[in-house]
Amino acid sequence: MVFSFKSLLTYVANNRGFCFILLIFFIAIAGLLRLQFRTQVDDNWDEFIVEHHCQVAKSKGGNNIQSSWLCDDGNEYYRWRQQR
């Protein structure tokens, strides 16, 4: 069976709902793949600590637990960023 471009256009025109759902499916898969393979900020956390001269900040509750990092970029980064 030989398919031509004209027969493909005819199929799409007759099955718009199915093609729309298929398009949404492929867009969702592409989005999930993009999320999976992009570089995460946490992947470079150890390098970030060194580059920005981050210092450990203790919690104010008196239990002496490391709760955040104070860095020379003026921001405070919290414990969730260092957990693996």
Beta strands, then each sheet from edge to edge (+ up, - down):
strand 1: 55-58
strand 2: 66-70
strand 3: 76-78
sheet 1: 1+ 2- 3+
end
